[in-house]
Structures are given as C-alpha cells and as structure tokens.
Amino acid sequence: MTAPSIRNVSEREARQVAEAAREQDWHKPSFAKELFLGRFRLDLIHPHPTPSVDDVRRGEKFLATLRAFCETQVDGARIERDGRIPDETVRGLKEMGALGMKIDPKYGGLGLTQVYYNRALALAGSASPAIGALLSAHQSIGVPQPLKLFGTQEQKETFLPRLARTDISAFLLTEPDVGSDPARLATAAVPDGDDYVLDGVKLWTTNGVVADLLVVMARVPASEGHKGGITAFVVEADSPGITVENRNAFMGLRGLENGVTRFHQVRVPAANRIGPEGAGLKIALTTLNTGRLSLPAMCAGTGKWCLKIAREWSGAREQWGRPIAKHEAVGAKISFIAATTFALEAVVDLASQMADENRNDIRIEAALAKLYGSEMGWQMADELVQIRGGRGFETADSLAARGERAVPTEQMLRDMRINRIFEGSTEIMHLLIAREAVDAHLSVAGDLIDPDKTLADKGKAAAKAGGFYARWLPKLVAGPGQLPNTYAEFGELAGHLRYVERTSRKLARSTFYAMSRWQGKMETKQGFLGRIVDIGAELFAMSAACVRAEHLRLTGNHGQEAHQLADAFCRQARIRVEELFHRLWTNTDELDRKVVSGVLGGRYTWLEEGVVDPSGDGPWIADATPGRTTKDNVRRPFQ
C-alpha cells in the first residue's frame, strides 16, 4: 500500500467527517445545553460545587511551591529576549513535578484536580506565557490526557511515569493545508506487519521542537483487516525518519517551541496506537472537552495582572489635577477589567469543578469558556494598553532603559492574541458550539432538512418533530424569571438571574424561528449562529458570576465585594446581550456576502492601488508532499 496524497474533499464530506467525530449522545446533564434550549437549570450549578479537603490541601501545597519557583527562578524578560525557556527552568519544573500535575500519583504524577491544575497554569503563565503554553500543550492536549482517557493499561504503565517527571509531549494534528478541516488530513499511517509506517508533514507543533513523545494523528488506509480512518499514535520523537524542519517564530509567545515536523517512513509499533483505527478525531475532541479549560484559565490570570497594573498605574498617573482613574473614560475601562476578570475566573472555576465532579457533560461549558476567555482576555489586554497610553506601546526593556518600571504591557497584548486562534479559532468555536446548541433540534428534525432522505423518512421526521415542539414551545412562553421573588436568596443579584432565565427562553425562541425560516440553509448563516453562541456565552458567564459571588458571601470570603463585581459584570453583559439580539435580525450579513463576492471577483482591485506590498515571494501554503527531508533537524530537547 502507498501513502495517500493531499486529499480534495467536498464540503459535504468534510462535514460528515466532523460529525462522525462528535460525541453523539448526552448521557449526563449539561447546564449550557439546557440554557440554549430555554431551560435555566440553576440547580446544576448552585450551590457552587466545591473540592474536597484533601484536594485543596494537595493543590495549595503545590501552588505554594510553584509560586516560590516562579518568583525566584523564572525570568520572563529573559525568555522574551532570548526567545526560549532556559534548560535550568525546565529542569526545575520537572523536579517539582509540574509535568505530571494531572497524572495519577500511582504513575508518578501529582494527581491535582482540574481546578488546581488550571490555577497552576494561570500562575505559571503570569510569570511567563511561554511556560504556561509549554505545560498546557504537554498535559492538556499532549500525550498524558489521551492516554488517561483511552490508553491501555500497558500504555499507561509505559509512558505516564516518563511524562510525569522527565518527558515533554506534543500534539500533532495540523498540517500545512489542514487546519480545522480534518477531512483533508494527508499524513498516512500504512500498516506493515506489527507496525504502522508514518509519512507526512505536521505544522504548528507546539512543544514539537523539544518534545520526547508525540501524539500524532494520521490516516490509516482501509484494507483487509483494517477499518482505516484518522487514528491516534504515541510516537517517540527521536525515531528514525522524524525531522523537525523549522522552529517557527510568532508575534508573541517568543519562547514557544513550535515547529514543522516531517515523517518519512517512520515505523511505529501497533502497540502505540491509542484506541481503535478511525477513532483519532473522537479522541482529540474528547481530550479537548476539558483540555480547552487551560486556555481561559491563563486568560483569567492575565485579567488579574491587567487589573493590578491598571490599579497601580492609574492611581499614580495624574492628568488635569487628579489620578487618571478618577476620569470616567479611564475608570470605565478599569471597571470592565475588574468585573470581567471576576466573571472569567468564575466561569473557569465552575467548569473545572464540574469536570472534577464528573456529574455533568461539560463539552459546551468548556468550549464557551475557551471562546469567552480568549475574546475577553484580549479585550482586557487591549484596554490596559490604552490605559497605559504611550507606555503601553513601549517595550519593557525600553521603559527600563530610561529609568521607568519595566511593565511588559505590549508583550502581553502580543502574547494574548494567539488565544483567539489556539485550539479552535473564535469562528470555528462559534460553529462547534452552535452545532451542539442545536443538537436537540437536529435530533428530531434533522431528516426534514437532509436532501438525501426519502419522503418516507421526512414524513417520520415531521411526526417526531411535531411531538417534540408541541411539548417544548409552550414552555418558552413563561417561566420563573417573570416572578419578582424568584432567586431571592441571591439578594441584589436575583434580578440578573431572572434576566438570564427570561433571556434563555428568548434565545431558544430565536433559534427555533431561525430554523423554521432557513431550515437546511441554517448552517450557512454563520453570522447569526455566532451571535446566538455569543449570547449564550454571556448568559453562562452571568450565571457563573452570580453563583460564585453568592458562594463567596456564604463562605465569608469577600462576599460583599464579590456581589458588587458580579453586579457590575452582569449589567455590562446585559448591554452586550441586548445589542447581540438586535443584530440577530438587523445586520449587514447579506450585503457583506455580496461585497465578498465582489472582492474575490476582482471588482474592487482599484481600491488596492496606491500602496506597495512588502510581502516576500513564495507560495501561500508550503509544499507538504511526503518524502525524505532536505533540511537539517533542528530538534532541541531540553537538557
């Protein structure tokens, strides 16, 4: 058998591949899924879930160790200047067990909960975003998590002790011509006796330059005895035939060890396959259900840092006779940062604790946390640059050289920008969450809008849908959010929870109306779907903020201040929600499509005149034809 070349697939085939990788069933309740269906299940998140005493003890002990290390052994400015994390820093992380935060102690790990793992990432990421990325890529999407969920006992015993203490891992899915469309995946794993032979090229391999172990997604061709399909493998990074051809450089995260990896006739034992053939994408998506929480955790950490700098700077800097914080234009930005940081931490902690308890299906919650955290984290960093003014645009080294505090505000903005792309861009997350949000509708009415279904199938679907909507739609008319005393135990926050309940029903009605209006074309209305998801994200964040504030009040931990922050956040969020609802039906989506058609058709090229293009030569997408490398191996494991 020979390796397949770059695949050309239809839009329908691409959708079928993505759909097949989804978890099809809902075996556990989901707060966010219910929210999109117009059912505000406060009982699923309140009272706020809490970790066990033992989990807290272990977690706090490690956080104290990590904090001391970050304060004394991590030089973030050096990492930024040199563009790499020093070997001695990584050795220190290994010695304290940071590589095995989520690995079970019986395999040499620390066995931290998701809550404390995320808090550790936020702490490490505040010292150096590159370190946060290193640890997250290793444990959130690298080898440990897929093995924990899908590995055999032998695989766990073989690899997890290494990953807990010494070996760094990377996740290799993306290719030069394959991003969020895995149907085009070209890297091949051809069966050969007791091995598979890998050929292909992987791009943007975070940790790939320094990794010891890799998770590689490759396509197994179907043949006798082999189901085939996209499959996951654990691969030794120093295997013959593996070449790291390039260490990529980016606008931010300059210490990120991200590269291009080529596989040429690389032999991988069949024993290193994770799960069955064809299960690779499902493994990847399941891993990301909780793995995605690491990114918003670090965004929440960024918010905390932004708030600290905004408070200190805006209190010291005076303009027109008073501190700039006292000027309303600046004060509004500070309020936004404070309130949003509180809400984002509430979202991450709530979703993480729900993951630890394993009572709920959190695939939508984790995705919403990633989407919301990356967008709001970027806005907070951007607002801090504005608050700092010219100093926000100036580098920390330049500030220090002329005698001022070396505040890396511009670096934070650059480092934060990738989060809107990492682990699913904002646009892809909108579509992914929207698909899950309308799952109930497609389950009962999907055959009605499927062009390949027969009239008989459509008739059955119509009857099924009629029964579902007859029961569901009347419940969207009225609810507890219309009663003045509902959720009274939340005090001044009760009104916000009533708003969430009412608005969740309005959101569900809007989704139903859109499906009735557009039917099979609904999936093409990406602008509409994106706004639906953004409304759901705001409602989820409002719910989390209120529940966290009440939890802090009941535990006597800054309860009054927490209620004030939650109140401010909810009032800000309600303004955004109302604007999004308005834009559901009043927008320029149709005109935008016409303009795009004109741009692609060359009708506006006259508008591009009067400038020069400083871009270099070369193809838009690099050649990824399988074969022997022509470049030097730049792999550089930490020593």
N, C-alpha and C positions, 0 to 999 in steps of 0.2 A: 504493500500500500504506500501511496505517496502523500505528502502533506498537501492540504488544500491551499490554494492561493487566496488573495483578498476576495472576500465574498461580496457580491452585489445582491442585495435583498430588497424586496418590495416593502412598502410601508406596512402592508397587512402582515407580512411575515415577521417583520420587526416587532409589531405589536403582539403577535402570537407568542413569540419567544419571551417577551417581557411578562405577558400574562401567565404563561406556564410557570414562571419562576415565583409568582406571588404565592403567599400563603392563602389558600382558597377559603378556609373556614375560620370561624370565630368561635373558639371553644371557651373563651373567658370574656368577661365583660370589658368594655372599653369606654372610659368616660368621654374621650374625644369623639369616638364614633357615634355615641348616643347624642352628643352635642350637635353634630351635623344633621342628625335625624330629628332635631327639635325636642329632644328629651334631656333635660338638665338633671343628671343623676349626681346630685351633690353628695349622696351617701357613699359614692365610690371614692371620694377624696377627703371627706370630712367625717369624723375628726382626722386631722392630719396624721398619716402613718408615721411611726417612729421606730428607730433602730433599737436593737436590744442593748442592754447594758454592756455585754461583752463586746459587741461590735463597736460601740462607742469607745470603750477602753482601748481596744487594739487600734482603732482608727486614729484617735487623738494622740496616742503614743507615737505612731508613725509620722503624723503631721508635725509633731514637735521636732522629731529627728530631721525631717525634710526641711523644715523652716530653718533650723540651725545651719544645715548644709547650704541652703540657698543664700542665706545671709553672709556666710563666711567663705564659701568655696566656689560660688558661681559668679563669674564676671561677665555680665550681659553685654557690657560695652565692648569687651574683648571679642566676644563671639560675633558681635555685629561687625567689628573692624576686620577680623580675620576671616569671617565667612565660614567658620567651622567651630564645633564644640571641641574643646581640648580633650585629649585622651584621659587626662587625670580626672576631669569632671565626670566623664562616663564611668571610669573605674569607681569613683565614689558612689555614683548612683547604683552600680551593680552591687557594691559591698553592703549598702543599706537595704538591698532587696527591692529597689524601685522597679526593676524589670518584671518582678513577679507579684505586683500589687494585687492582681485579680486571680492569681493562680493558687490552687488549693495548697494548704500547708503540707499535705502528705506528698506533694511533688516538689517541695522546697520553696513554695511561694508564701506570701503574707496572708492571703485569703481575705483581703479587705472587701467590704461591701461596695456596691456601685456608688453609694453616697460618698464614702470616704475616698474612693478612687477618683471620683470627679473633683472632690475638694483638693486632693493632692495635685491633680493636673492643673487646676486653677492656680495653686500656689507656685508650682514649678514654672508654669507658663508666664507668671508675672515676673519671675527672675529672668527668664529668657524664653520668648515664644518658641525658639528653636528646640529647646529642651522639652517643652510641652508637646511639640509636634513629634519629637523622637519617641517619647514614652507612649503617646497616644497611638501612633502608627504601629508601634510594636505590639501593644496589648488590645487596642480597641478593634483593629481590623487585621492585624498580623496573625501569626500562627496560633498563639495561645487560645483565642476565643473560638475559632472554628473547631479546634481540637477538643476544647471543653464541651462544645455542643454536639459535635458529630464524629469525633475521633474514636477509634477503637481503644480498648484498654492498653493494648501493646503500644499504640502510637503515643498515648498519653505518658506511659512509663518511659518511653524512649526519648521524647522531645521536651516534655514540660519541665523536667528538672534543669535541662540546659537553658530553656527560655526564662526560667525564674531567676537565674543567677548570672549567666555568662553570655548567652547568645541573643543577638538582636535580630528581629524578624521584620519582614516587609510583605506587603500585599501587592500582587502584580495582576492587574486586570486590564487597565487602559492600554491601548495601542495607538500608534500614530494616526490611524484612520478609524479608531473605535473609542468613543467616549461613553455616553450614556445609552448607546445603541448596541448592546452585546450581540445582537444577531449577526453583526458583521465581524465578530471575533475570528481572527485568522490564525493565531498561534495554534499549532497542531500537537497532539499527543497521540502518536501512532503506536498501537500495541505491537510488541515484538517479544514473544516468549513471556517471561515473567516480568518484563519491563514495559515501559512506555518510552518512546523517543520523542523529545520535545524539539520543535523548530518554530521560530518566530521572534518577534521584537515587541518589547513592552516599553511603554513611555510613562514618565512621571511616577517613577517607582520610589515613593517616599521611603527612606531608610535603605533603599536598594543599593546605594554605593557602599554602605558599611555593613550590610546585613550578613548574618551567618546562616539563617534559614529563611526560605521564601514560601509564601502561598502563591501558587501560580494557577491561573485559570486558563485552560486550554481546551480546544475542541477535539474530541475523540471521534474519528470517522466511524460510522456504523458499519458493522461487518458481522460475519457469523460468530456468535458468542459474545458480541459487543453491542450493547444498546447504543453507545455513542452519545454525543452531545457535549455541552460545556461541562467540564469536570475540574475539580479542585485537587491539587497535589501539594505535598510538602517536598521542597527541593533544597538540597544542600547548596548553598551559594557558591561554594568553591568547586562544584562539579566540573569536570572537563567539558568544554564546549560553551560555557557561560562567560560572556564578556560584558562588563559594564563599559559601554562605548562613550558615555558622556556623563559628566556631572552637571546638571542643569543649574542655571542661575536665574534668580527672580527679583522682582521689585522689592519684595520683603522676605522675611524668614531667611536671611542670608546664611544662617548656619544649617539650613535644611539639606540633608544628604539625599538628594533626589536625582535620579538619573535615567538613562536609557540602557536597557538590558537586552542583549541578543542571546538567543538559544540556538545552538547549531548541533544537531544530533546528540542532544543531552539525554542520557539514559537515567530514568527514574524508576525505582522498583515499584511494582504494582502495590506492594505493601504500604507505600507512601501516599496512595490515593485516599482522599478524605471523602467518605461516603460513596455511594454508587456512581457509576457513569451517568452523566446528564444532570447531576444534582448540584453542579457548581454554582449556578446563579442563585438557586434557592438557599444554598449555604451562605453565599455572600450577603443576600438580603436579610436573612435571619440574623447573621452576625451583626449587621448594621442596626438592627432593631434597638439594641442597647448601645452598640458602638458609637452611634451618632451622638449620644449624650455627652461624649467627651468634648466635642467642639463647643456647644453652648456653655459648658462648664468653664472653659477657658475664656469665652466671651464675657461671662459673668465676672470672672476675675479681672478682665480688662475694665469692665464698668467700675469695679471697686477702685482700681488705680486711677481711672479718669476722675472719679469723684474726689479722691484725695488731692490730686493735683489741682483740680478746679477750685476746691475749697481753699487750699493754701495760697494759690496764686491770686485768686480773685479777692481774697481778703487783704493781701499785701499790696497789690497794684492799685493805685489811685488815679482817677481821672475826674476832672471838674470838681475837685474838692471832696470826693468820697470814694471808698473802695468800689471797684467795678461791679462787684457782686450786688451792690445796692442799686445799680442801674437795671431797670426792668428788662431791657433787651438781653443782658447777660444773665440776670437772675433766672429768666425763663429757661435758659439752656442748662443751668445748674440744677434746677428743679427737674427737668427732663432726665438728666443723667442720674440723679438720686433715685427718682421714682422708678425708672426703667431698670436700674441695677437691682433694686429690691424685687421687682417683678420677675426679672430674668433668673435671679437666684431662686426665687420661689418655684418657678417652672422646673428648673433643673433638679432641685432637691425633691420636689414632689414626684417627678417622673422617675428619678433614681430610686427613691424609696419604694415606689410602686414596682420597679423592676426587681428590687431585692425581695419584696414580699411574694412576688410571682402569683398574685391573685388576679391580676388584670392583664389584658393584652395591651401592650403599650406601643404597638408599632406606629400608630398615628401620633400619640403623645411625643414619642422620641423624634419623629420627623418634624412635628410642629416646633419642638424645642430647637432643633437644628436650624430650621428656616427662620424662626423668630429671633433666635440668639445671634445668628450671623448678620441679619439685617439691622437689628437694633444695636448690636455691638459696634458695627461700622458707623452708624449714625452718632453714637456716643463719642467715638474716637474723633470723628469729623467735627463735632461740636466743641470738643476740647481744643482742637487746633484753632478754631475760631476764637475761643475764649482767650487763648494764649497770644493770638494775633501774630505779628511777625515772628515772635519767638517760637510759635507753634510750627512754623515752616522751616525754622533753622535747626540744624542738626545739634545733637547733644555735644559733640566734640567742638563745634564752633562756639556754642554757648560757653563751654568751659574755657576755651582758649581766650575769651575776652572777659573772663572773671565772673561768669554767672553760673547758676546751678545747671548742671547737665541733665536737663529733662528731655527724654527721648520721645517727645510727642509725635514728631513727623515719622519716626520709626514705627511707633505703634499704629499709626494710620496705614502705613505700608504693609505691616505685618497682618493687620486685620482684614485687609482687602480680599485675601485668598479665601477667607471663610465663606464668602458668598458663592464660591465655586467648589471648594473641597467637598468630597463625599456627597456629591449631588448639588448642582448649581441651584440657585433660587428658582429658576424657571423649571428645572426638572423636578424639584421638590414640590412645586405647585401642582404639577401633573400627577406625581406619585400620590400625594395626599388626596387630591381630587378623586383619583380612581378609588381609593379606599373609602372616601366620604360618600361616594355614590354607589358603593358596592351593594347596599340593600336594594336600591332601585334596579340595578342591572341583574341582580339575582332573580327578581320577579318579572322584570320586563325586558331583559336583555335580548331574548329571542325576537321580540317585536321589532327591534331596530337592526337586527342582524340580516344583511341582504342574502346570506347563504341559507337561511332557514326556509322550510317549506310553509305553505299556507296552513297546513295542519299544526305545525309547530307554533306558528304565530297565533293560531286560534287558542291553543292551550295556554300560551303565554298571556294572552289577553284575559282569559278567565282567571288565571293566577294573579295577575296584576290587579284586576278589578277587586278581588277579595282583599288584597293587601291594602290598597289605597282606600277602600271603604272603611277599613278599621283605623288606618293611620291618619288620614287627612282631618277627620273631625277633632282629633287630639291636638291639632296645631292651632285651633281657633282660640282656646282659652287655657290658662294654666295658673299655677300658684304665683307667678310673677306679677299677676294683676291684683293680688290681695295685699293690702297695705301692711299687714303684720307678719308676712312670711319672712322667715330667716331673721326674726327679731333678735335672736341671740348674738348676731354679729354687730349690733349697735348701728353706728352711722354707716357701716359697710353693707347693711342689709339691702339698701336701695340699689346698690351696684349688683348684688346677686339677683335681685328681682329683674333688673335690666338684662342680665345675662340669660335668665330663663325666658323672658319675653323675646329677646333677640334671637335666641337659638331656634325658636319656633318660626320667627320671621325668616331666618336663614334657610330653614328646611322648606318653607313655602316657596321661597325664591328659587331654590334648586329644583323643586318639583315643576314650577312654572316653566323654567328654562328647558327642562327635559321634555315637557309637553310641547313646547314651541319648536325646539330644534331637533329633537329625537336623535336619529343617528348622527347628525352633524354636531351634536353636543361636544364630542371630543375635540373638535376643531376650534371651539370657542375658548381658546387658551386665556385670553384676557379676562373673560367672565369667570372662568374656573379659578384663575389666580386670585381674583378679588374675593370669591367665595371662601377660598382657603385662608386668605389674609384676615377675613372677618372671624373665621373660626379660631385662628391663632390668637387674635386679640381677646376673644371670649375665654379661651383656655387660660391665657395669661392673667386676665382679670380674676378668674376663679381661683387660680393658684395663689395670687397675691392676697386675696381676701382670706383664704383658708390659712395661709402662713401667718398673716397678721393676727388672726384670732388665736392660732396656736401659740404664738409668742405672748399674747396677752394672758392666756390661761396659764402659761408656764412662768409668768412674771419676768420675761426677758425682753425688755424694751417694747412692751406691748403698746403703750400709748404712741410712741414714735412710729412703730410699725403700722399702726392703724392710719396714722397721718400719711405715711408714704403710700400705703395701699390706696387710700382715698385719692391722693393726687394722681397716682398712676391710672386708676380707673376713670377719673374724669378726663384725663388726657386721651386714654384709649377710646372712650365713648365718642369723642370728637372724630377720631380716625375712623371708627366703625361707621358712623353716620355718613362720612364722606365716601367710604367704600360702597355703602348701599346705594348712594346716589349715582355712583359711577357704574354700578351694575347695568343700568339701563340708559344712562346719559354719558356717552363716551365717544371716542373717535375711532373705535376699533375698525369699522367698515372703511372709513376713509384711509386709515393707516394701511390697510391691505392694498388699497389702490395705489397709494404712494410707493409702497414697497415694490409693487409690480412695475411701476414706472422707473424706480431706481434700477432694478435688475434688468429692465428692458433698455436701459441706456438713455432714457428720455431726459434725464437731468444732468448729464455729464458736463453740460455748460456751467453748472453750478460749482464744479470742481476746479475750474480754471483760476489762475492767479496765484497758485502755490506750487511748491516743489515737493516731491515725495522723497524723504531721506532714507526710506527703506532700502535694504540691500537686495541683492539678487537671490534667486533660489526658488524652489517650489513652495507652494503653500503648505503642503504636507510632505514630510520626508519619506523617501522610499523605504518600505518595510519588507521588501522581498526576502524570504528566508534564505539562508546561506551562510557560508563562512564569513567571519568578520574581517574587515580590512583595517580595523583600528586597534590601538593599544587598549589594554584592560586598565581602567582607572579605578577599579575596586580598591577600597582602602579600609579594611576592618580596623576598628578601634584597638589600640594596644593596651 
